[in-house]
Amino acid sequence: MSEISTLMQRYGSPLYVYRLDALERACSDLRSLLPAPSVLYYSLKANPHRLLARALRRAGCRAEVSSVGELDAALDAGFDGADCFYTGPGKTDAEVADALARGVRRFSVESAGEMRRLGRTASAVGAEAIALLRVNGDSAGSTGLRMTGAATQFGVDEAQVMADPGRFTDVPGTRLVGVHLFPISNARDEDSLIDSFRASITLAGRLRDLAGLPMSVVDLGGGFAAPYARPGERPAYPRLGKALRAALDDELPGWNTGKVEVAFESGRYLTGDSGQLAATVREVKRSREQSFMVLDTGVNHLGGMSGLGRLARASATPDPGAGATVRATLVGPLCTPADVLGRGVEVPDVGTGDCVVIPNVGAYGLTASLVAFLGRPAPAEVVLRGAEVVSATRLRLSHEPISDTPGSEEA
Protein backbone atom coordinates (compact mmCIF):
# COMPACT_ATOMS: atom_id res chain seq x y z
CA MET A 1 0.00 0.00 0.00
CA SER A 2 1.37 3.42 -0.93
CA GLU A 3 2.04 6.26 1.51
CA ILE A 4 -0.91 8.28 0.18
CA SER A 5 -3.29 5.32 0.47
CA THR A 6 -2.16 4.73 4.05
CA LEU A 7 -2.74 8.37 4.93
CA MET A 8 -6.19 8.31 3.34
CA GLN A 9 -7.14 5.24 5.35
CA ARG A 10 -6.12 7.10 8.51
CA TYR A 11 -7.41 10.61 7.80
CA GLY A 12 -10.10 10.12 5.16
CA SER A 13 -10.74 11.31 1.62
CA PRO A 14 -10.23 13.86 0.19
CA LEU A 15 -6.92 14.77 1.79
CA TYR A 16 -4.31 17.50 1.40
CA VAL A 17 -0.73 16.41 2.02
CA TYR A 18 2.07 18.97 2.50
CA ARG A 19 5.77 18.07 2.58
CA LEU A 20 8.07 20.33 4.59
CA ASP A 21 11.13 18.92 2.84
CA ALA A 22 9.83 20.15 -0.52
CA LEU A 23 8.98 23.53 1.00
CA GLU A 24 12.48 24.04 2.39
CA ARG A 25 14.05 22.88 -0.86
CA ALA A 26 12.02 25.48 -2.77
CA CYS A 27 13.10 28.20 -0.36
CA SER A 28 16.75 27.23 -0.75
CA ASP A 29 16.38 27.16 -4.54
CA LEU A 30 14.81 30.61 -4.64
CA ARG A 31 17.44 32.05 -2.32
CA SER A 32 20.13 30.78 -4.69
CA LEU A 33 18.52 32.72 -7.56
CA LEU A 34 18.31 36.07 -5.78
CA PRO A 35 21.06 38.64 -5.31
CA ALA A 36 22.70 38.77 -1.90
CA PRO A 37 22.01 40.50 0.36
CA SER A 38 18.25 40.61 -0.10
CA VAL A 39 15.12 40.05 1.95
CA LEU A 40 12.59 37.36 1.02
CA TYR A 41 8.96 37.66 2.14
CA TYR A 42 6.61 34.70 2.19
CA SER A 43 3.19 35.75 0.86
CA LEU A 44 0.73 34.03 3.17
CA LYS A 45 -2.08 34.39 0.63
CA ALA A 46 -0.61 31.35 -1.11
CA ASN A 47 -1.11 29.12 1.93
CA PRO A 48 -1.52 30.41 5.50
CA HIS A 49 -1.08 26.99 7.13
CA ARG A 50 0.77 27.61 10.39
CA LEU A 51 3.40 24.89 9.97
CA LEU A 52 4.28 25.89 6.42
CA ALA A 53 4.64 29.53 7.46
CA ARG A 54 6.68 28.48 10.50
CA ALA A 55 9.06 26.41 8.36
CA LEU A 56 9.62 29.36 6.03
CA ARG A 57 10.22 31.67 8.99
CA ARG A 58 12.88 29.28 10.24
CA ALA A 59 14.37 29.29 6.74
CA GLY A 60 14.83 33.05 7.01
CA CYS A 61 11.73 34.47 5.36
CA ARG A 62 9.70 37.40 6.61
CA ALA A 63 5.91 37.54 6.19
CA GLU A 64 3.83 39.47 3.66
CA VAL A 65 0.21 39.73 4.82
CA SER A 66 -2.91 41.40 3.45
CA SER A 67 -5.56 40.91 6.14
CA VAL A 68 -6.19 40.50 9.85
CA GLY A 69 -6.53 36.76 9.30
CA GLU A 70 -3.19 36.49 7.55
CA LEU A 71 -1.57 38.54 10.29
CA ASP A 72 -3.10 36.16 12.85
CA ALA A 73 -1.60 33.23 10.94
CA ALA A 74 1.82 34.87 10.68
CA LEU A 75 2.00 35.67 14.38
CA ASP A 76 0.76 32.18 15.23
CA ALA A 77 3.62 30.81 13.10
CA GLY A 78 6.11 32.74 15.21
CA PHE A 79 6.71 35.86 13.13
CA ASP A 80 7.03 39.10 15.06
CA GLY A 81 4.99 42.10 13.98
CA ALA A 82 8.28 43.70 12.92
CA ASP A 83 8.79 40.78 10.49
CA CYS A 84 5.52 41.53 8.69
CA PHE A 85 4.86 43.69 5.63
CA TYR A 86 1.18 44.69 5.38
CA THR A 87 0.00 45.08 1.78
CA GLY A 88 -3.13 45.34 -0.33
CA PRO A 89 -5.67 47.96 -1.38
CA GLY A 90 -8.64 48.96 0.76
CA LYS A 91 -7.09 48.63 4.20
CA THR A 92 -9.46 49.88 6.88
CA ASP A 93 -8.44 52.16 9.73
CA ALA A 94 -9.43 49.42 12.18
CA GLU A 95 -7.18 46.77 10.64
CA VAL A 96 -4.26 49.20 10.37
CA ALA A 97 -4.71 50.13 14.05
CA ASP A 98 -4.85 46.42 14.93
CA ALA A 99 -1.66 45.74 12.96
CA LEU A 100 0.15 48.66 14.59
CA ALA A 101 -0.93 47.45 18.04
CA ARG A 102 0.61 44.06 17.27
CA GLY A 103 3.95 45.51 16.23
CA VAL A 104 3.60 45.84 12.48
CA ARG A 105 5.28 48.97 11.20
CA ARG A 106 5.87 48.42 7.49
CA PHE A 107 2.94 49.06 5.14
CA SER A 108 2.52 49.21 1.37
CA VAL A 109 0.62 52.39 0.49
CA GLU A 110 -1.66 52.36 -2.55
CA SER A 111 -2.77 56.02 -2.82
CA ALA A 112 -2.30 59.51 -1.41
CA GLY A 113 -5.54 59.09 0.51
CA GLU A 114 -4.33 55.85 2.06
CA MET A 115 -1.07 57.56 3.05
CA ARG A 116 -3.03 60.23 4.93
CA ARG A 117 -5.25 57.65 6.62
CA LEU A 118 -2.22 55.59 7.60
CA GLY A 119 -0.58 58.68 9.11
CA ARG A 120 -3.70 59.63 11.08
CA THR A 121 -4.13 56.12 12.45
CA ALA A 122 -0.46 55.80 13.39
CA SER A 123 -0.44 59.22 15.07
CA ALA A 124 -3.56 58.34 17.05
CA VAL A 125 -1.80 55.37 18.65
CA GLY A 126 1.52 57.15 19.09
CA ALA A 127 3.36 55.19 16.41
CA GLU A 128 5.17 55.93 13.18
CA ALA A 129 4.23 53.85 10.14
CA ILE A 130 7.01 52.93 7.74
CA ALA A 131 5.61 53.29 4.23
CA LEU A 132 6.57 51.82 0.88
CA LEU A 133 4.72 53.48 -1.98
CA ARG A 134 3.28 51.02 -4.43
CA VAL A 135 3.78 52.49 -7.89
CA ASN A 136 2.08 51.42 -11.09
CA GLY A 137 4.84 51.80 -13.66
CA ASP A 138 4.45 52.31 -17.37
CA SER A 139 5.63 48.85 -18.46
CA ALA A 140 4.97 45.24 -17.56
CA GLY A 141 6.03 41.77 -18.60
CA SER A 142 4.47 39.99 -21.53
CA THR A 143 3.57 36.73 -19.77
CA GLY A 144 1.99 35.82 -16.47
CA LEU A 145 -0.66 37.82 -14.66
CA ARG A 146 -0.02 41.54 -15.28
CA MET A 147 -0.47 43.82 -12.28
CA THR A 148 0.92 47.09 -13.64
CA GLY A 149 1.48 48.99 -16.88
CA ALA A 150 -2.27 49.50 -17.35
CA ALA A 151 -5.29 50.83 -15.47
CA THR A 152 -5.39 48.91 -12.19
CA GLN A 153 -6.65 49.05 -8.62
CA PHE A 154 -3.07 48.52 -7.43
CA GLY A 155 -0.78 51.38 -6.54
CA VAL A 156 -0.36 54.93 -7.81
CA ASP A 157 0.33 55.69 -11.45
CA GLU A 158 3.90 56.81 -12.02
CA ALA A 159 2.73 60.09 -13.62
CA GLN A 160 0.67 60.93 -10.54
CA VAL A 161 3.69 60.43 -8.29
CA MET A 162 5.89 62.57 -10.51
CA ALA A 163 3.29 65.37 -10.57
CA ASP A 164 3.15 65.77 -6.79
CA PRO A 165 5.59 63.62 -4.79
CA GLY A 166 5.06 65.73 -1.65
CA ARG A 167 1.70 64.02 -1.11
CA PHE A 168 3.71 60.94 -0.12
CA THR A 169 6.89 62.30 1.45
CA ASP A 170 5.46 64.85 3.89
CA VAL A 171 2.67 63.04 5.74
CA PRO A 172 2.67 63.23 9.57
CA GLY A 173 2.65 59.84 11.25
CA THR A 174 4.41 58.16 8.32
CA ARG A 175 7.95 57.82 7.06
CA LEU A 176 8.32 56.96 3.39
CA VAL A 177 11.40 54.77 2.92
CA GLY A 178 11.01 53.45 -0.61
CA VAL A 179 8.79 51.73 -3.10
CA HIS A 180 6.79 48.57 -3.55
CA LEU A 181 6.84 47.37 -7.17
CA PHE A 182 4.97 44.23 -8.24
CA PRO A 183 4.28 44.30 -11.97
CA ILE A 184 3.79 40.62 -12.77
CA SER A 185 2.80 37.33 -11.20
CA ASN A 186 3.51 33.71 -12.18
CA ALA A 187 5.98 34.46 -15.00
CA ARG A 188 7.05 31.13 -16.47
CA ASP A 189 9.23 32.80 -19.12
CA GLU A 190 12.62 33.88 -17.72
CA ASP A 191 13.11 36.70 -20.23
CA SER A 192 9.77 38.24 -19.26
CA LEU A 193 10.61 37.98 -15.56
CA ILE A 194 14.03 39.58 -16.08
CA ASP A 195 12.54 42.37 -18.18
CA SER A 196 9.94 43.01 -15.50
CA PHE A 197 12.52 43.28 -12.72
CA ARG A 198 14.77 45.49 -14.85
CA ALA A 199 11.87 47.84 -15.54
CA SER A 200 11.08 48.00 -11.81
CA ILE A 201 14.68 48.73 -10.85
CA THR A 202 14.88 51.46 -13.49
CA LEU A 203 11.60 52.89 -12.19
CA ALA A 204 12.98 52.99 -8.65
CA GLY A 205 15.99 54.96 -9.85
CA ARG A 206 13.76 57.33 -11.82
CA LEU A 207 11.50 57.98 -8.83
CA ARG A 208 14.56 58.70 -6.69
CA ASP A 209 16.19 61.05 -9.22
CA LEU A 210 13.17 62.84 -10.70
CA ALA A 211 10.61 62.76 -7.88
CA GLY A 212 13.03 62.89 -4.97
CA LEU A 213 11.57 59.84 -3.26
CA PRO A 214 13.74 58.23 -0.59
CA MET A 215 14.98 54.87 -1.77
CA SER A 216 16.42 53.00 1.21
CA VAL A 217 14.02 50.07 0.65
CA VAL A 218 13.03 48.68 -2.75
CA ASP A 219 10.57 45.79 -2.72
CA LEU A 220 10.60 44.31 -6.22
CA GLY A 221 7.71 41.93 -5.59
CA GLY A 222 7.82 38.50 -7.13
CA GLY A 223 6.55 36.82 -10.25
CA PHE A 224 8.23 33.45 -9.67
CA ALA A 225 6.12 30.74 -11.26
CA ALA A 226 5.20 27.20 -10.28
CA PRO A 227 3.01 24.55 -11.92
CA TYR A 228 -0.51 24.43 -10.56
CA ALA A 229 -2.67 21.31 -10.27
CA ARG A 230 -0.72 19.53 -13.01
CA PRO A 231 2.59 17.69 -13.22
CA GLY A 232 5.70 19.76 -13.72
CA GLU A 233 8.73 21.35 -12.11
CA ARG A 234 9.39 24.86 -10.87
CA PRO A 235 11.25 27.04 -13.41
CA ALA A 236 15.02 27.21 -12.85
CA TYR A 237 15.68 30.85 -13.96
CA PRO A 238 19.44 30.26 -14.45
CA ARG A 239 20.17 33.80 -15.73
CA LEU A 240 18.07 35.72 -13.23
CA GLY A 241 20.63 36.38 -10.49
CA LYS A 242 23.29 37.80 -12.79
CA ALA A 243 20.75 40.01 -14.56
CA LEU A 244 19.39 41.35 -11.26
CA ARG A 245 22.83 42.14 -9.89
CA ALA A 246 23.77 44.03 -13.04
CA ALA A 247 20.56 46.07 -13.04
CA LEU A 248 20.92 46.91 -9.34
CA ASP A 249 24.55 47.96 -9.85
CA ASP A 250 23.49 50.31 -12.67
CA GLU A 251 20.47 51.95 -11.03
CA LEU A 252 20.95 51.56 -7.28
CA PRO A 253 24.69 51.63 -6.62
CA GLY A 254 25.55 50.63 -3.09
CA TRP A 255 22.57 48.29 -2.84
CA ASN A 256 24.86 45.47 -1.63
CA THR A 257 26.60 47.61 1.01
CA GLY A 258 23.57 48.32 3.15
CA LYS A 259 22.54 51.59 1.50
CA VAL A 260 19.45 49.99 -0.07
CA GLU A 261 17.46 47.03 1.23
CA VAL A 262 16.27 44.96 -1.73
CA ALA A 263 13.29 42.71 -1.07
CA PHE A 264 11.37 40.05 -2.98
CA GLU A 265 8.09 38.22 -2.35
CA SER A 266 6.93 34.74 -3.20
CA GLY A 267 4.03 32.46 -2.42
CA ARG A 268 3.48 29.85 -5.12
CA TYR A 269 7.17 29.20 -5.85
CA LEU A 270 7.82 28.47 -2.17
CA THR A 271 4.80 26.28 -1.46
CA GLY A 272 3.36 25.07 -4.76
CA ASP A 273 5.15 21.76 -5.18
CA SER A 274 4.94 20.91 -1.47
CA GLY A 275 1.26 20.00 -1.68
CA GLN A 276 -0.90 17.25 -3.14
CA LEU A 277 -4.65 16.70 -3.04
CA ALA A 278 -5.63 13.04 -2.83
CA ALA A 279 -9.19 12.10 -3.74
CA THR A 280 -11.38 9.08 -4.34
CA VAL A 281 -13.19 8.34 -7.59
CA ARG A 282 -16.89 8.07 -6.81
CA GLU A 283 -18.00 7.23 -10.34
CA VAL A 284 -16.84 7.13 -13.96
CA LYS A 285 -19.62 7.86 -16.42
CA ARG A 286 -20.29 8.70 -20.05
CA SER A 287 -22.50 11.47 -21.40
CA ARG A 288 -22.87 12.23 -25.12
CA GLU A 289 -19.59 10.52 -25.98
CA GLN A 290 -17.68 12.29 -23.21
CA SER A 291 -16.14 10.67 -20.14
CA PHE A 292 -16.62 12.19 -16.69
CA MET A 293 -14.64 11.18 -13.62
CA VAL A 294 -16.62 12.19 -10.52
CA LEU A 295 -14.39 12.78 -7.49
CA ASP A 296 -15.18 13.40 -3.83
CA THR A 297 -13.44 16.76 -4.13
CA GLY A 298 -14.18 19.75 -6.33
CA VAL A 299 -13.98 23.52 -6.54
CA ASN A 300 -14.92 23.73 -2.87
CA HIS A 301 -11.48 22.30 -2.08
CA LEU A 302 -9.51 23.35 -5.16
CA GLY A 303 -11.30 26.21 -6.84
CA GLY A 304 -9.42 29.41 -6.21
CA MET A 305 -7.84 29.68 -9.64
CA SER A 306 -10.85 28.52 -11.66
CA GLY A 307 -11.80 32.12 -12.40
CA LEU A 308 -8.46 32.53 -14.17
CA GLY A 309 -8.94 29.38 -16.19
CA ARG A 310 -6.00 27.68 -14.52
CA LEU A 311 -7.87 24.51 -13.63
CA ALA A 312 -8.59 23.77 -17.26
CA ARG A 313 -5.24 21.96 -17.27
CA ALA A 314 -5.65 20.20 -13.93
CA SER A 315 -4.69 16.55 -14.03
CA ALA A 316 -4.42 13.62 -11.69
CA THR A 317 -2.10 10.68 -11.32
CA PRO A 318 -3.10 7.25 -10.08
CA ASP A 319 -1.98 6.01 -6.72
CA PRO A 320 0.15 3.98 -6.79
CA GLY A 321 2.24 3.98 -9.96
CA ALA A 322 1.61 4.93 -13.55
CA GLY A 323 -0.68 3.05 -15.85
CA ALA A 324 -2.99 3.50 -18.78
CA THR A 325 -4.59 6.91 -19.20
CA VAL A 326 -7.80 8.18 -20.75
CA ARG A 327 -9.12 11.62 -21.64
CA ALA A 328 -11.91 12.74 -19.35
CA THR A 329 -13.41 15.70 -17.53
CA LEU A 330 -12.62 15.86 -13.82
CA VAL A 331 -15.64 16.97 -11.80
CA GLY A 332 -16.51 17.15 -8.13
CA PRO A 333 -19.56 16.21 -6.06
CA LEU A 334 -21.26 19.61 -5.93
CA CYS A 335 -24.68 20.14 -7.50
CA THR A 336 -23.54 22.86 -9.89
CA PRO A 337 -22.13 22.66 -13.43
CA ALA A 338 -19.34 24.97 -12.24
CA ASP A 339 -17.78 22.13 -10.26
CA VAL A 340 -15.17 21.24 -12.88
CA LEU A 341 -11.49 20.73 -12.13
CA GLY A 342 -10.38 20.00 -15.68
CA ARG A 343 -12.01 19.49 -19.07
CA GLY A 344 -10.79 16.86 -21.50
CA VAL A 345 -7.55 16.22 -19.62
CA GLU A 346 -5.37 13.13 -19.51
CA VAL A 347 -6.23 11.16 -16.39
CA PRO A 348 -5.45 7.66 -15.12
CA ASP A 349 -7.74 4.90 -16.31
CA VAL A 350 -9.13 4.07 -12.88
CA GLY A 351 -12.52 3.12 -11.57
CA THR A 352 -14.92 3.67 -8.70
CA GLY A 353 -13.19 3.57 -5.32
CA ASP A 354 -9.71 4.16 -6.68
CA CYS A 355 -7.47 6.97 -5.49
CA VAL A 356 -6.10 9.78 -7.64
CA VAL A 357 -3.65 12.52 -6.68
CA ILE A 358 -3.62 16.09 -7.99
CA PRO A 359 -0.05 17.41 -7.75
CA ASN A 360 1.43 20.87 -7.14
CA VAL A 361 -1.39 22.35 -5.05
CA GLY A 362 0.53 23.58 -2.03
CA ALA A 363 -0.28 27.13 -3.13
CA TYR A 364 -3.77 28.55 -3.75
CA GLY A 365 -5.41 25.33 -2.70
CA LEU A 366 -7.91 24.95 0.13
CA THR A 367 -8.02 28.51 1.50
CA ALA A 368 -8.35 29.93 -2.02
CA SER A 369 -11.43 27.79 -2.67
CA LEU A 370 -15.21 27.87 -2.16
CA VAL A 371 -14.88 26.12 1.19
CA ALA A 372 -18.31 27.08 2.54
CA PHE A 373 -20.26 26.30 -0.63
CA LEU A 374 -22.84 23.53 -0.04
CA GLY A 375 -21.48 22.93 3.45
CA ARG A 376 -19.31 19.91 2.75
CA PRO A 377 -16.54 19.37 5.31
CA ALA A 378 -13.06 20.52 4.46
CA PRO A 379 -10.49 17.81 3.79
CA ALA A 380 -7.94 16.97 6.42
CA GLU A 381 -4.56 18.65 5.94
CA VAL A 382 -1.58 16.48 6.85
CA VAL A 383 1.95 17.88 7.13
CA LEU A 384 4.88 15.48 6.66
CA ARG A 385 8.55 15.73 7.55
CA GLY A 386 10.00 12.93 5.49
CA ALA A 387 7.64 10.04 6.19
CA GLU A 388 6.63 11.32 9.63
CA VAL A 389 3.25 12.99 10.20
CA VAL A 390 3.92 16.15 12.22
CA SER A 391 0.42 17.62 12.02
CA ALA A 392 -3.10 16.64 10.99
CA THR A 393 -5.81 19.31 11.12
CA ARG A 394 -9.13 20.22 9.56
CA LEU A 395 -10.38 23.70 8.72
CA ARG A 396 -13.84 24.47 10.13
CA LEU A 397 -16.20 27.35 9.42
CA SER A 398 -18.96 28.39 11.79
CA HIS A 399 -21.14 31.35 12.63
CA GLU A 400 -20.12 33.21 15.76
CA PRO A 401 -22.33 35.74 17.56
CA ILE A 402 -21.27 39.36 17.38
CA SER A 403 -20.59 40.65 20.90
CA ASP A 404 -23.48 43.12 21.12
CA THR A 405 -26.15 40.88 19.56
CA PRO A 406 -27.89 37.71 20.77
CA GLY A 407 -26.22 34.54 19.60
CA SER A 408 -29.00 32.01 19.93
CA GLU A 409 -32.26 33.92 19.81
CA GLU A 410 -34.79 32.40 17.45
CA ALA A 411 -35.95 34.70 14.66
Solvent accessible surface area in square Angstrom, and as a share of the most:
residue,aa,sasa,rsa
1,M,164,0.73
2,S,26,0.17
3,E,70,0.32
4,I,12,0.06
5,S,24,0.16
6,T,69,0.40
7,L,11,0.05
8,M,20,0.09
9,Q,136,0.60
10,R,168,0.61
11,Y,42,0.16
12,G,31,0.30
13,S,48,0.31
14,P,16,0.10
15,L,0,0.00
16,Y,0,0.00
17,V,0,0.00
18,Y,3,0.01
19,R,64,0.23
20,L,11,0.06
21,D,55,0.28
22,A,8,0.06
23,L,0,0.00
24,E,58,0.26
25,R,136,0.50
26,A,0,0.00
27,C,3,0.02
28,S,68,0.44
29,D,53,0.28
30,L,0,0.00
31,R,79,0.29
32,S,92,0.59
33,L,24,0.12
34,L,10,0.05
35,P,1,0.01
36,A,82,0.64
37,P,80,0.51
38,S,23,0.15
39,V,20,0.11
40,L,0,0.00
41,Y,3,0.01
42,Y,0,0.00
43,S,8,0.05
44,L,0,0.00
45,K,85,0.36
46,A,1,0.00
47,N,11,0.05
48,P,34,0.21
49,H,26,0.11
50,R,89,0.33
51,L,23,0.12
52,L,1,0.01
53,A,0,0.00
54,R,63,0.23
55,A,8,0.06
56,L,0,0.00
57,R,73,0.27
58,R,168,0.61
59,A,44,0.34
60,G,44,0.43
61,C,6,0.04
62,R,73,0.27
63,A,0,0.00
64,E,3,0.01
65,V,0,0.00
66,S,40,0.26
67,S,42,0.27
68,V,60,0.35
69,G,46,0.44
70,E,26,0.12
71,L,1,0.00
72,D,66,0.34
73,A,19,0.15
74,A,0,0.00
75,L,50,0.25
76,D,83,0.43
77,A,0,0.00
78,G,38,0.36
79,F,6,0.02
80,D,89,0.46
81,G,7,0.06
82,A,85,0.66
83,D,44,0.23
84,C,2,0.01
85,F,0,0.00
86,Y,1,0.00
87,T,8,0.04
88,G,12,0.11
89,P,64,0.40
90,G,65,0.62
91,K,18,0.08
92,T,75,0.43
93,D,74,0.39
94,A,77,0.59
95,E,29,0.13
96,V,9,0.05
97,A,32,0.24
98,D,49,0.25
99,A,0,0.00
100,L,4,0.02
101,A,87,0.68
102,R,77,0.28
103,G,28,0.27
104,V,0,0.00
105,R,88,0.32
106,R,45,0.16
107,F,1,0.00
108,S,0,0.00
109,V,1,0.00
110,E,12,0.06
111,S,42,0.27
112,A,11,0.09
113,G,15,0.15
114,E,12,0.05
115,M,0,0.00
116,R,124,0.45
117,R,93,0.34
118,L,7,0.04
119,G,2,0.02
120,R,149,0.54
121,T,16,0.09
122,A,0,0.00
123,S,63,0.41
124,A,88,0.68
125,V,82,0.47
126,G,72,0.69
127,A,19,0.15
128,E,81,0.36
129,A,0,0.00
130,I,26,0.13
131,A,0,0.00
132,L,1,0.01
133,L,0,0.00
134,R,16,0.06
135,V,6,0.03
136,N,9,0.05
137,G,8,0.08
138,D,112,0.58
139,S,60,0.39
140,A,30,0.23
141,G,5,0.05
142,S,101,0.65
143,T,50,0.29
144,G,32,0.31
145,L,74,0.37
146,R,126,0.46
147,M,40,0.18
148,T,11,0.06
149,G,23,0.22
150,A,60,0.47
151,A,110,0.86
152,T,47,0.28
153,Q,128,0.57
154,F,45,0.19
155,G,16,0.15
156,V,7,0.04
157,D,61,0.32
158,E,12,0.05
159,A,75,0.58
160,Q,92,0.41
161,V,0,0.00
162,M,56,0.25
163,A,86,0.66
164,D,63,0.32
165,P,34,0.21
166,G,31,0.30
167,R,89,0.32
168,F,1,0.00
169,T,50,0.29
170,D,112,0.58
171,V,17,0.10
172,P,112,0.70
173,G,19,0.19
174,T,18,0.11
175,R,123,0.45
176,L,13,0.07
177,V,11,0.06
178,G,0,0.00
179,V,0,0.00
180,H,2,0.01
181,L,3,0.01
182,F,35,0.15
183,P,8,0.05
184,I,0,0.00
185,S,13,0.08
186,N,8,0.04
187,A,0,0.00
188,R,120,0.44
189,D,61,0.32
190,E,22,0.10
191,D,73,0.38
192,S,5,0.03
193,L,0,0.00
194,I,7,0.04
195,D,80,0.41
196,S,3,0.02
197,F,2,0.01
198,R,117,0.43
199,A,35,0.27
200,S,5,0.03
201,I,0,0.00
202,T,54,0.31
203,L,8,0.04
204,A,0,0.00
205,G,1,0.01
206,R,78,0.29
207,L,0,0.00
208,R,76,0.28
209,D,94,0.49
210,L,129,0.64
211,A,13,0.10
212,G,55,0.53
213,L,3,0.02
214,P,53,0.33
215,M,17,0.07
216,S,53,0.34
217,V,11,0.06
218,V,0,0.00
219,D,1,0.01
220,L,0,0.00
221,G,0,0.00
222,G,1,0.01
223,G,5,0.05
224,F,4,0.02
225,A,0,0.00
226,A,8,0.06
227,P,10,0.06
228,Y,23,0.09
229,A,0,0.00
230,R,61,0.22
231,P,76,0.48
232,G,38,0.36
233,E,154,0.69
234,R,39,0.14
235,P,30,0.19
236,A,73,0.57
237,Y,5,0.02
238,P,111,0.70
239,R,123,0.45
240,L,0,0.00
241,G,10,0.09
242,K,156,0.66
243,A,11,0.09
244,L,3,0.01
245,R,105,0.38
246,A,53,0.41
247,A,12,0.09
248,L,0,0.00
249,D,76,0.40
250,D,114,0.59
251,E,50,0.23
252,L,1,0.01
253,P,87,0.55
254,G,18,0.17
255,W,6,0.02
256,N,76,0.39
257,T,98,0.57
258,G,70,0.67
259,K,143,0.60
260,V,16,0.09
261,E,47,0.21
262,V,2,0.01
263,A,1,0.00
264,F,0,0.00
265,E,4,0.02
266,S,7,0.04
267,G,8,0.08
268,R,30,0.11
269,Y,4,0.01
270,L,0,0.00
271,T,0,0.00
272,G,2,0.02
273,D,43,0.22
274,S,2,0.01
275,G,0,0.00
276,Q,44,0.19
277,L,0,0.00
278,A,0,0.00
279,A,0,0.00
280,T,19,0.11
281,V,0,0.00
282,R,132,0.48
283,E,84,0.38
284,V,67,0.39
285,K,95,0.40
286,R,150,0.55
287,S,53,0.34
288,R,224,0.82
289,E,147,0.66
290,Q,103,0.46
291,S,19,0.13
292,F,49,0.20
293,M,2,0.01
294,V,29,0.16
295,L,0,0.00
296,D,27,0.14
297,T,0,0.00
298,G,0,0.00
299,V,5,0.03
300,N,0,0.00
301,H,5,0.02
302,L,0,0.00
303,G,6,0.06
304,G,27,0.26
305,M,22,0.10
306,S,51,0.33
307,G,78,0.75
308,L,93,0.46
309,G,38,0.37
310,R,32,0.12
311,L,5,0.03
312,A,56,0.44
313,R,120,0.44
314,A,0,0.00
315,S,15,0.09
316,A,6,0.04
317,T,56,0.33
318,P,30,0.19
319,D,27,0.14
320,P,101,0.64
321,G,55,0.53
322,A,107,0.83
323,G,52,0.50
324,A,75,0.58
325,T,69,0.40
326,V,57,0.32
327,R,152,0.55
328,A,4,0.03
329,T,8,0.05
330,L,0,0.00
331,V,21,0.12
332,G,8,0.07
333,P,35,0.22
334,L,12,0.06
335,C,114,0.68
336,T,35,0.20
337,P,126,0.79
338,A,71,0.55
339,D,4,0.02
340,V,25,0.14
341,L,0,0.00
342,G,1,0.01
343,R,155,0.57
344,G,32,0.31
345,V,13,0.08
346,E,79,0.35
347,V,1,0.00
348,P,2,0.01
349,D,84,0.44
350,V,31,0.18
351,G,29,0.28
352,T,94,0.55
353,G,52,0.50
354,D,61,0.32
355,C,17,0.10
356,V,0,0.00
357,V,8,0.04
358,I,0,0.00
359,P,22,0.14
360,N,13,0.07
361,V,1,0.00
362,G,0,0.00
363,A,2,0.02
364,Y,32,0.12
365,G,4,0.03
366,L,4,0.02
367,T,70,0.41
368,A,32,0.25
369,S,16,0.10
370,L,97,0.48
371,V,21,0.12
372,A,70,0.54
373,F,88,0.37
374,L,84,0.42
375,G,63,0.60
376,R,109,0.40
377,P,95,0.60
378,A,6,0.04
379,P,2,0.01
380,A,6,0.05
381,E,15,0.07
382,V,0,0.00
383,V,0,0.00
384,L,1,0.01
385,R,91,0.33
386,G,41,0.39
387,A,90,0.70
388,E,109,0.49
389,V,41,0.24
390,V,64,0.37
391,S,17,0.11
392,A,47,0.37
393,T,65,0.38
394,R,98,0.36
395,L,65,0.33
396,R,185,0.68
397,L,110,0.55
398,S,95,0.62
399,H,191,0.85
400,E,142,0.64
401,P,91,0.58
402,I,121,0.62
403,S,119,0.77
404,D,122,0.63
405,T,68,0.39
406,P,94,0.59
407,G,55,0.53
408,S,107,0.69
409,E,131,0.59
410,E,158,0.71
411,A,154,1.20
